[in-house]
C-alpha cells in the first residue's frame, strides 16, 4: 500500500487522455475462487488474484476454517489447499474486517462445521444487515446465535434442501449459500421471496463454481465435491469503471486490457451507459475501450445490476449537458455507507444540484467548486469523486487510504493516466 496523505489533491489533466490500463484482479471473482478452492480437496492455484484488504480478509477467513494458504502478492498468485469443513470440530473465529463478501460468503461455509465459528468484523460491517443469510442457515439446520447482525456464532451441520431467501437486499446472501450448497447433505434449492438485485454477481458465482467442478442448475446445487483447479482471475470491472469514466470526463481514449467480450463481470456494462451518454465504446476479445470527443448527454438508467458503478456515473453526470437519473439502487444504502445519501451530500457540497430519490438519485450538471470531499470510509466514494479533479481544479479527497479495501494503488494508477 503506497503511503498516502490524510488529504490528497487531484491534479487536473492538461490534455485529453490516451492511456491503456490493466486494473488489479477482480475482488468479487478472487473471493469466490478463494472460497471454492478452500472447499476443494487438493491444491488450487489462482493467478491474477487481487491483494487488498477485502481479499486478505477472505485469505485469513479460509485459513481460520482450516485451509492452507500460500500467497505471493508480487506475482498475484495464491495457492490454496482445501479442507472439508464438515470435519472441523474445533472452535474457530473469523475476522471479516470491512468485507461484506467475506462475511456473507464465509457464514454458510462455517455453518457446515460441527464446531462453533464466530464471524465478526469492524463496526462498519457490524452495522450492515445479515438477517436473510442467518435466517436461511437456521432453516437449513444450523445453530445460530446473533441479533441479526455481526458478531454471529454458527454451528453445523447443514442438512440442505429447499430454503427461502429474500433477494432485494444483497445478492451476496444467495451467493454464499450456493457455494456451500454442494457440501450440504441434501444439496440446496433456493427459492427467492423478492426480486433479486445484482443478478450478474449470481451468474458470476455459478461460473466460478462450475470452473471448480460443481455445476449449478438455476438456483439448485446437487450434493457434490469441488475439484482443485488452476484459475485465472480477470481484472476488476468495477475498478475499470473509474478509468472509463475518466475518458468520458476528460476526453480522449482509455483502453482496459484483460476485460474482453467474454468477461464474467456485469460491471463491464458501465461502458454501455457511457455509450448512451455519447461516448464511443469498442470491445475486443481482450480489451474494452471508451473514447469521448463530444458532449455528454444525461441518461435515465436502471443500475440495479451494476450498482457498484453508480457513484462513478454520478461523477460523470456532473459534466453532461442534461440531468441524469439513476434508478434501481435503493439497496446500496446498506453498503459500506449509505451510498445514495453520501454521493448526493458530497456533490451538493461542491455546488452541484443533486437529489436523493427513493430508489437512487438525480444529478443535474454544473461546475463543481473547489471541495474537500469526505469519503465515509468507503473506497468507492474516494475513487469516484476523485474523477471530478481530472477536469475541475481544487478537488481534494479526505482519507484517500480507504481505497486499500479493494485497490491500494488506485491513486498511483490514476496519476499515471497523464
Secondary structure by P-SEA (a helix, b strand, c coil): ccccccbbbbbbbcccccccccccccaaaaaaaaaaaaacccbbbbccccccaaaaaaaaaaaaabbbbbbbccccbbbbbccccccccccccccccccaaaaaaaaaaaaaccbbbbbcccccccccccaaaaaaaaaacccccccccccbbbbccccccbbbbbccccaaaaaaaaaacccccccbbbbbcccccaaaaaaaaaaaaaaacccccccccccbbbbbbbbbbccccccaaaaaaaaaacbbbbbbccccccccccccaaaaaaaaabbbbbbcccbbbbbbcbbbbbbbccccccccaaaaaaaaaccccbbbbbcccccccccccaaaaaaaaaaaaaccccccccccbbbbbbbbccccccccccaaaaaaaacccccccbbbbcccccccccccaaaaaaaacc
